[in-house]
Amino acid sequence: MRFLTKRSYFWLVLSGIVIYIVNVFTTDPNVTTGGGNVGFLFFPVAIVFFFFFLKNLWRDLKHLKLNLSTWRLISVCSLVVTLLFSYLEYQFVLDSIKELGGTPQNRDSRIYRFGWLNTYTNDFYFNIYTLLMLGSAVLFFFSIFKKIISVKNS
């Protein structure tokens, strides 16, 4: 039995492509740019692709026939994975801020007066860490949902 459907793989691949595109349009900290934030145009597309991947993941999980103890193990593991990718995302953002010379409020920063949404910080929002964090969070919430449903039915 297959875990993910073709539709889920389709949205996963599109999510990966949009992550790559956002990364391409994120300017390196050592480069000066004045061309605007082209990567921002892909944010709505990324939101839609992520949403449909996560929605299809939830639907695919409904077809899994596992016992309650397996769902308990999945909930613990998915929580750990969610926390791990949250930490990795946090470290990624901290490292990027360090490379940029500080936050938008710091006068010596490359992003001074740009705000948090700019051409240097596009990949803060859509990257592999956020996709995997959201996917494991969906798995965690679904496993909790599955345990609650099984307790109600017993």
N, CA and C atoms as a LAMMPS dump frame, in Angstrom:
ITEM: TIMESTEP
0
ITEM: NUMBER OF ATOMS
462
ITEM: BOX BOUNDS ff ff ff
-5.0000000000000000e+02 5.0000000000000000e+02
-5.0000000000000000e+02 5.0000000000000000e+02
-5.0000000000000000e+02 5.0000000000000000e+02
ITEM: ATOMS id mol type element x y z
1 1 1 N 0.837 -1.188 0
2 1 2 C 0 0 0
3 1 3 C 0.878 1.245 0
4 2 1 N 0.526 2.176 -0.797
5 2 2 C 1.252 3.426 -0.91
6 2 3 C 0.809 4.393 0.175
7 3 1 N 1.781 5.14 0.72
8 3 2 C 1.437 6.108 1.762
9 3 3 C 0.854 7.377 1.155
10 4 1 N 1.542 7.961 0.191
11 4 2 C 1.08 9.2 -0.435
12 4 3 C 0.491 8.917 -1.811
13 5 1 N -0.53 9.662 -2.148
14 5 2 C -1.126 9.535 -3.472
15 5 3 C -0.315 10.345 -4.48
16 6 1 N -0.621 10.141 -5.758
17 6 2 C 0.063 10.89 -6.813
18 6 3 C -0.184 12.394 -6.657
19 7 1 N -1.38 12.733 -6.217
20 7 2 C -1.725 14.141 -6.023
21 7 3 C -0.846 14.77 -4.938
22 8 1 N -0.606 14.028 -3.869
23 8 2 C 0.255 14.538 -2.79
24 8 3 C 1.686 14.724 -3.285
25 9 1 N 2.175 13.751 -4.047
26 9 2 C 3.52 13.892 -4.622
27 9 3 C 3.591 15.094 -5.556
28 10 1 N 2.538 15.299 -6.327
29 10 2 C 2.482 16.437 -7.238
30 10 3 C 2.642 17.754 -6.47
31 11 1 N 1.851 17.924 -5.382
32 11 2 C 1.926 19.165 -4.606
33 11 3 C 3.249 19.261 -3.852
34 12 1 N 3.804 18.134 -3.447
35 12 2 C 5.108 18.145 -2.787
36 12 3 C 6.199 18.614 -3.751
37 13 1 N 6.168 18.102 -4.959
38 13 2 C 7.155 18.522 -5.971
39 13 3 C 6.99 20.006 -6.29
40 14 1 N 5.753 20.466 -6.469
41 14 2 C 5.531 21.889 -6.736
42 14 3 C 5.995 22.75 -5.556
43 15 1 N 5.784 22.278 -4.337
44 15 2 C 6.265 23.005 -3.158
45 15 3 C 7.788 23.085 -3.168
46 16 1 N 8.43 21.987 -3.537
47 16 2 C 9.893 21.994 -3.634
48 16 3 C 10.385 22.949 -4.706
49 17 1 N 9.692 22.988 -5.822
50 17 2 C 10.086 23.909 -6.901
51 17 3 C 9.941 25.356 -6.459
52 18 1 N 8.843 25.687 -5.795
53 18 2 C 8.644 27.072 -5.359
54 18 3 C 9.65 27.438 -4.257
55 19 1 N 10.03 26.481 -3.407
56 19 2 C 11.088 26.739 -2.419
57 19 3 C 12.382 27.088 -3.141
58 20 1 N 12.692 26.338 -4.176
59 20 2 C 13.896 26.616 -4.955
60 20 3 C 13.829 27.998 -5.604
61 21 1 N 12.682 28.341 -6.181
62 21 2 C 12.533 29.646 -6.838
63 21 3 C 12.682 30.778 -5.823
64 22 1 N 12.052 30.649 -4.664
65 22 2 C 12.187 31.68 -3.629
66 22 3 C 13.646 31.801 -3.205
67 23 1 N 14.331 30.664 -3.102
68 23 2 C 15.745 30.687 -2.725
69 23 3 C 16.588 31.373 -3.791
70 24 1 N 16.284 31.137 -5.056
71 24 2 C 17.022 31.773 -6.152
72 24 3 C 16.853 33.29 -6.097
73 25 1 N 15.652 33.764 -5.761
74 25 2 C 15.389 35.191 -5.723
75 25 3 C 15.691 35.834 -4.37
76 26 1 N 16.303 35.08 -3.473
77 26 2 C 16.767 35.658 -2.216
78 26 3 C 18.207 36.114 -2.419
79 27 1 N 18.458 37.375 -2.18
80 27 2 C 19.772 37.957 -2.417
81 27 3 C 20.732 37.565 -1.308
82 28 1 N 21.954 37.215 -1.69
83 28 2 C 23.004 36.899 -0.713
84 28 3 C 23.35 38.138 0.098
85 29 1 N 23.718 37.946 1.36
86 29 2 C 24.031 39.092 2.23
87 29 3 C 25.204 39.951 1.739
88 30 1 N 26.118 39.368 0.978
89 30 2 C 27.283 40.133 0.521
90 30 3 C 27.042 40.87 -0.791
91 31 1 N 25.816 40.821 -1.306
92 31 2 C 25.465 41.478 -2.563
93 31 3 C 24.551 42.662 -2.271
94 32 1 N 24.82 43.782 -2.951
95 32 2 C 23.944 44.947 -2.82
96 32 3 C 22.974 44.942 -3.994
97 33 1 N 21.708 45.142 -3.686
98 33 2 C 20.699 45.102 -4.73
99 33 3 C 19.752 46.289 -4.59
100 34 1 N 19.168 46.67 -5.671
101 34 2 C 18.168 47.732 -5.651
102 34 3 C 17.049 47.395 -6.614
103 35 1 N 16.98 46.103 -6.994
104 35 2 C 16.045 45.685 -8.021
105 35 3 C 14.664 45.307 -7.536
106 36 1 N 14.386 45.468 -6.286
107 36 2 C 13.077 45.081 -5.775
108 36 3 C 13.059 43.64 -5.317
109 37 1 N 11.931 43.229 -4.822
110 37 2 C 11.799 41.902 -4.243
111 37 3 C 10.971 40.999 -5.145
112 38 1 N 11.618 40.416 -6.15
113 38 2 C 10.938 39.546 -7.1
114 38 3 C 10.457 38.265 -6.411
115 39 1 N 11.207 37.775 -5.434
116 39 2 C 10.822 36.559 -4.72
117 39 3 C 9.495 36.683 -4.017
118 40 1 N 9.135 37.889 -3.631
119 40 2 C 7.866 38.122 -2.939
120 40 3 C 6.674 37.738 -3.817
121 41 1 N 6.844 37.82 -5.132
122 41 2 C 5.763 37.46 -6.053
123 41 3 C 5.395 35.978 -5.959
124 42 1 N 6.327 35.162 -5.48
125 42 2 C 6.086 33.731 -5.386
126 42 3 C 5.505 33.311 -4.037
127 43 1 N 5.375 34.231 -3.103
128 43 2 C 4.82 33.894 -1.79
129 43 3 C 3.391 33.367 -1.867
130 44 1 N 2.482 34.026 -2.613
131 44 2 C 1.12 33.471 -2.703
132 44 3 C 1.107 32.079 -3.344
133 45 1 N 1.96 31.876 -4.336
134 45 2 C 2.055 30.569 -4.984
135 45 3 C 2.543 29.528 -3.974
136 46 1 N 3.548 29.886 -3.191
137 46 2 C 4.076 28.97 -2.184
138 46 3 C 3.013 28.627 -1.147
139 47 1 N 2.252 29.604 -0.728
140 47 2 C 1.192 29.36 0.258
141 47 3 C 0.174 28.361 -0.303
142 48 1 N -0.222 28.55 -1.552
143 48 2 C -1.196 27.658 -2.178
144 48 3 C -0.624 26.245 -2.314
145 49 1 N 0.611 26.135 -2.796
146 49 2 C 1.223 24.815 -2.969
147 49 3 C 1.396 24.11 -1.63
148 50 1 N 1.875 24.819 -0.613
149 50 2 C 2.034 24.231 0.72
150 50 3 C 0.674 23.778 1.243
151 51 1 N -0.332 24.629 1.102
152 51 2 C -1.669 24.303 1.601
153 51 3 C -2.195 23.019 0.967
154 52 1 N -2.111 22.917 -0.359
155 52 2 C -2.637 21.737 -1.021
156 52 3 C -1.832 20.484 -0.704
157 53 1 N -0.516 20.628 -0.524
158 53 2 C 0.267 19.466 -0.099
159 53 3 C -0.183 19.005 1.284
160 54 1 N -0.315 19.93 2.215
161 54 2 C -0.699 19.567 3.585
162 54 3 C -2.125 19.014 3.635
163 55 1 N -3.014 19.579 2.832
164 55 2 C -4.391 19.083 2.76
165 55 3 C -4.429 17.653 2.228
166 56 1 N -3.657 17.374 1.187
167 56 2 C -3.608 16.026 0.628
168 56 3 C -2.904 15.057 1.569
169 57 1 N -1.919 15.536 2.305
170 57 2 C -1.26 14.694 3.31
171 57 3 C -2.271 14.27 4.37
172 58 1 N -3.087 15.205 4.85
173 58 2 C -4.119 14.892 5.835
174 58 3 C -5.083 13.836 5.279
175 59 1 N -5.49 14.026 4.041
176 59 2 C -6.422 13.08 3.426
177 59 3 C -5.779 11.7 3.264
178 60 1 N -4.498 11.661 2.904
179 60 2 C -3.809 10.373 2.764
180 60 3 C -3.667 9.667 4.106
181 61 1 N -3.484 10.424 5.161
182 61 2 C -3.358 9.832 6.494
183 61 3 C -4.661 9.159 6.923
184 62 1 N -5.792 9.66 6.43
185 62 2 C -7.089 9.058 6.779
186 62 3 C -7.198 7.611 6.295
187 63 1 N -6.462 7.271 5.253
188 63 2 C -6.541 5.933 4.68
189 63 3 C -5.605 4.945 5.361
190 64 1 N -4.761 5.418 6.257
191 64 2 C -3.865 4.515 6.971
192 64 3 C -4.635 3.761 8.044
193 65 1 N -4.46 2.482 8.068
194 65 2 C -5.102 1.643 9.078
195 65 3 C -4.017 1.164 10.051
196 66 1 N -3.858 1.889 11.145
197 66 2 C -2.858 1.546 12.153
198 66 3 C -3.536 1.406 13.502
199 67 1 N -2.918 0.638 14.381
200 67 2 C -3.507 0.491 15.708
201 67 3 C -3.16 1.701 16.581
202 68 1 N -3.807 1.792 17.719
203 68 2 C -3.681 2.964 18.586
204 68 3 C -2.258 3.158 19.103
205 69 1 N -1.57 2.085 19.43
206 69 2 C -0.201 2.223 19.943
207 69 3 C 0.741 2.784 18.868
208 70 1 N 0.49 2.425 17.625
209 70 2 C 1.3 2.974 16.528
210 70 3 C 1.035 4.466 16.373
211 71 1 N -0.238 4.871 16.505
212 71 2 C -0.559 6.299 16.418
213 71 3 C 0.079 7.072 17.569
214 72 1 N 0.17 6.446 18.741
215 72 2 C 0.85 7.099 19.87
216 72 3 C 2.317 7.329 19.55
217 73 1 N 2.963 6.301 19.008
218 73 2 C 4.372 6.424 18.633
219 73 3 C 4.554 7.496 17.556
220 74 1 N 3.659 7.51 16.59
221 74 2 C 3.727 8.52 15.519
222 74 3 C 3.56 9.919 16.093
223 75 1 N 2.647 10.073 17.053
224 75 2 C 2.446 11.411 17.627
225 75 3 C 3.691 11.895 18.351
226 76 1 N 4.34 11.022 19.089
227 76 2 C 5.567 11.419 19.806
228 76 3 C 6.685 11.74 18.815
229 77 1 N 6.88 10.857 17.842
230 77 2 C 7.954 11.073 16.856
231 77 3 C 7.707 12.323 16.015
232 78 1 N 6.472 12.528 15.599
233 78 2 C 6.187 13.708 14.773
234 78 3 C 6.335 14.991 15.581
235 79 1 N 6.018 14.95 16.865
236 79 2 C 6.243 16.123 17.714
237 79 3 C 7.739 16.424 17.818
238 80 1 N 8.537 15.389 17.997
239 80 2 C 9.993 15.569 18.07
240 80 3 C 10.53 16.138 16.758
241 81 1 N 10.05 15.603 15.641
242 81 2 C 10.492 16.089 14.334
243 81 3 C 10.056 17.536 14.118
244 82 1 N 8.836 17.875 14.51
245 82 2 C 8.357 19.256 14.393
246 82 3 C 9.233 20.199 15.206
247 83 1 N 9.538 19.807 16.425
248 83 2 C 10.403 20.639 17.272
249 83 3 C 11.819 20.739 16.707
250 84 1 N 12.325 19.648 16.148
251 84 2 C 13.658 19.665 15.541
252 84 3 C 13.711 20.636 14.374
253 85 1 N 12.742 20.566 13.473
254 85 2 C 12.755 21.465 12.322
255 85 3 C 12.446 22.908 12.727
256 86 1 N 11.7 23.084 13.787
257 86 2 C 11.478 24.439 14.309
258 86 3 C 12.793 25.024 14.8
259 87 1 N 13.568 24.204 15.502
260 87 2 C 14.879 24.656 15.981
261 87 3 C 15.812 24.952 14.813
262 88 1 N 15.817 24.079 13.807
263 88 2 C 16.679 24.302 12.639
264 88 3 C 16.285 25.578 11.893
265 89 1 N 14.987 25.835 11.79
266 89 2 C 14.513 27.078 11.167
267 89 3 C 14.974 28.284 11.977
268 90 1 N 14.857 28.183 13.29
269 90 2 C 15.294 29.254 14.19
270 90 3 C 16.791 29.523 14.011
271 91 1 N 17.587 28.471 13.968
272 91 2 C 19.034 28.626 13.771
273 91 3 C 19.34 29.224 12.402
274 92 1 N 18.599 28.802 11.388
275 92 2 C 18.779 29.329 10.044
276 92 3 C 18.536 30.84 10.016
277 93 1 N 17.465 31.269 10.655
278 93 2 C 17.136 32.697 10.696
279 93 3 C 18.2 33.462 11.487
280 94 1 N 18.627 32.92 12.617
281 94 2 C 19.676 33.59 13.41
282 94 3 C 20.976 33.716 12.629
283 95 1 N 21.365 32.653 11.937
284 95 2 C 22.585 32.697 11.131
285 95 3 C 22.471 33.719 10.005
286 96 1 N 21.306 33.779 9.381
287 96 2 C 21.097 34.751 8.299
288 96 3 C 21.149 36.184 8.834
289 97 1 N 20.546 36.426 9.99
290 97 2 C 20.575 37.76 10.597
291 97 3 C 22.013 38.153 10.917
292 98 1 N 22.774 37.193 11.395
293 98 2 C 24.193 37.452 11.701
294 98 3 C 24.954 37.826 10.42
295 99 1 N 24.705 37.089 9.333
296 99 2 C 25.353 37.387 8.054
297 99 3 C 24.936 38.75 7.506
298 100 1 N 23.693 39.143 7.785
299 100 2 C 23.181 40.429 7.296
300 100 3 C 23.652 41.601 8.155
301 101 1 N 24.279 41.325 9.267
302 101 2 C 24.799 42.395 10.118
303 101 3 C 23.806 42.878 11.159
304 102 1 N 22.697 42.169 11.312
305 102 2 C 21.725 42.543 12.331
306 102 3 C 20.314 42.628 11.792
307 103 1 N 19.439 43.103 12.64
308 103 2 C 18.011 43.208 12.315
309 103 3 C 17.729 44.486 11.523
310 104 1 N 16.506 44.67 11.06
311 104 2 C 16.162 45.893 10.322
312 104 3 C 16.317 47.171 11.157
313 105 1 N 16.374 47.07 12.478
314 105 2 C 16.53 48.25 13.323
315 105 3 C 18.006 48.639 13.52
316 106 1 N 18.911 47.746 13.173
317 106 2 C 20.342 47.985 13.352
318 106 3 C 20.873 48.797 12.163
319 107 1 N 21.47 49.953 12.444
320 107 2 C 21.961 50.838 11.372
321 107 3 C 23.057 50.2 10.521
322 108 1 N 23.812 49.265 11.089
323 108 2 C 24.892 48.619 10.347
324 108 3 C 24.431 47.419 9.532
325 109 1 N 23.173 47.088 9.632
326 109 2 C 22.634 45.91 8.954
327 109 3 C 22.38 46.191 7.473
328 110 1 N 22.522 45.163 6.674
329 110 2 C 22.224 45.27 5.245
330 110 3 C 20.724 45.5 5.029
331 111 1 N 19.887 45.087 5.983
332 111 2 C 18.433 45.223 5.831
333 111 3 C 17.881 46.379 6.664
334 112 1 N 18.751 47.319 7.027
335 112 2 C 18.306 48.472 7.806
336 112 3 C 17.201 49.205 7.061
337 113 1 N 16.099 49.441 7.731
338 113 2 C 14.911 50.136 7.231
339 113 3 C 14.139 49.386 6.149
340 114 1 N 14.501 48.136 5.867
341 114 2 C 13.748 47.352 4.88
342 114 3 C 12.563 46.638 5.509
343 115 1 N 12.625 46.354 6.776
344 115 2 C 11.614 45.509 7.408
345 115 3 C 12.002 44.048 7.247
346 116 1 N 11.184 43.178 7.806
347 116 2 C 11.52 41.753 7.79
348 116 3 C 11.209 41.077 6.467
349 117 1 N 10.391 41.683 5.642
350 117 2 C 10.052 41.093 4.355
351 117 3 C 10.783 41.868 3.269
352 118 1 N 11.914 41.318 2.847
353 118 2 C 12.73 41.989 1.839
354 118 3 C 13.475 40.95 1.018
355 119 1 N 14.208 41.402 0.038
356 119 2 C 14.891 40.501 -0.885
357 119 3 C 15.978 39.661 -0.222
358 120 1 N 16.45 40.059 0.94
359 120 2 C 17.477 39.297 1.654
360 120 3 C 16.876 38.232 2.575
361 121 1 N 15.603 38.351 2.895
362 121 2 C 14.995 37.45 3.878
363 121 3 C 13.854 36.601 3.312
364 122 1 N 13.716 36.513 2.007
365 122 2 C 12.64 35.72 1.411
366 122 3 C 12.651 34.275 1.899
367 123 1 N 13.844 33.703 1.986
368 123 2 C 13.901 32.294 2.352
369 123 3 C 13.707 32.044 3.849
370 124 1 N 13.451 33.055 4.638
371 124 2 C 13.054 32.855 6.04
372 124 3 C 11.692 32.164 6.09
373 125 1 N 10.851 32.48 5.133
374 125 2 C 9.448 32.091 5.18
375 125 3 C 9.149 30.79 4.451
376 126 1 N 9.812 30.559 3.348
377 126 2 C 9.564 29.353 2.564
378 126 3 C 10.892 28.671 2.276
379 127 1 N 11.141 27.6 3.02
380 127 2 C 12.335 26.799 2.835
381 127 3 C 12.019 25.361 3.219
382 128 1 N 12.993 24.494 3.097
383 128 2 C 12.756 23.078 3.369
384 128 3 C 12.387 22.857 4.835
385 129 1 N 12.941 23.671 5.735
386 129 2 C 12.614 23.519 7.155
387 129 3 C 11.136 23.812 7.42
388 130 1 N 10.622 24.869 6.8
389 130 2 C 9.205 25.2 7.039
390 130 3 C 8.291 24.132 6.452
391 131 1 N 8.637 23.602 5.287
392 131 2 C 7.805 22.562 4.68
393 131 3 C 7.802 21.301 5.54
394 132 1 N 8.974 20.868 5.983
395 132 2 C 9.042 19.662 6.803
396 132 3 C 8.443 19.885 8.187
397 133 1 N 8.601 21.087 8.721
398 133 2 C 7.992 21.412 10.011
399 133 3 C 6.468 21.347 9.899
400 134 1 N 5.91 21.918 8.86
401 134 2 C 4.465 21.895 8.67
402 134 3 C 3.95 20.482 8.401
403 135 1 N 4.689 19.718 7.602
404 135 2 C 4.291 18.341 7.319
405 135 3 C 4.286 17.472 8.571
406 136 1 N 5.31 17.6 9.39
407 136 2 C 5.341 16.809 10.628
408 136 3 C 4.304 17.317 11.627
409 137 1 N 3.992 18.609 11.6
410 137 2 C 2.93 19.133 12.474
411 137 3 C 1.577 18.575 12.059
412 138 1 N 1.326 18.461 10.759
413 138 2 C 0.082 17.853 10.279
414 138 3 C 0.009 16.396 10.747
415 139 1 N 1.116 15.698 10.648
416 139 2 C 1.159 14.313 11.119
417 139 3 C 0.884 14.237 12.622
418 140 1 N 1.464 15.149 13.38
419 140 2 C 1.228 15.176 14.831
420 140 3 C -0.248 15.43 15.14
421 141 1 N -0.824 16.46 14.539
422 141 2 C -2.216 16.786 14.822
423 141 3 C -3.167 15.691 14.34
424 142 1 N -2.84 15.067 13.22
425 142 2 C -3.69 13.977 12.754
426 142 3 C -3.632 12.792 13.713
427 143 1 N -2.445 12.479 14.23
428 143 2 C -2.33 11.35 15.16
429 143 3 C -3.08 11.634 16.455
430 144 1 N -3.052 12.873 16.92
431 144 2 C -3.836 13.251 18.102
432 144 3 C -5.329 13.118 17.791
433 145 1 N -5.733 13.609 16.633
434 145 2 C -7.125 13.508 16.185
435 145 3 C -7.56 12.04 16.129
436 146 1 N -6.711 11.191 15.597
437 146 2 C -7.006 9.762 15.469
438 146 3 C -7.159 9.116 16.851
439 147 1 N -6.308 9.499 17.804
440 147 2 C -6.413 8.953 19.164
441 147 3 C -7.717 9.409 19.83
442 148 1 N -8.081 10.675 19.648
443 148 2 C -9.325 11.195 20.245
444 148 3 C -10.538 10.474 19.673
445 149 1 N -10.541 10.267 18.359
446 149 2 C -11.645 9.573 17.7
447 149 3 C -11.731 8.136 18.203
448 150 1 N -10.601 7.464 18.345
449 150 2 C -10.634 6.066 18.793
450 150 3 C -11.09 5.951 20.245
451 151 1 N -10.76 6.94 21.089
452 151 2 C -11.212 6.929 22.474
453 151 3 C -12.722 7.157 22.532
454 152 1 N -13.248 8.051 21.696
455 152 2 C -14.691 8.314 21.656
456 152 3 C -15.468 7.085 21.195
457 153 1 N -14.897 6.351 20.246
458 153 2 C -15.586 5.184 19.706
459 153 3 C -15.498 3.958 20.604
460 154 1 N -14.613 3.961 21.615
461 154 2 C -14.491 2.797 22.496
462 154 3 C -15.44 2.824 23.648
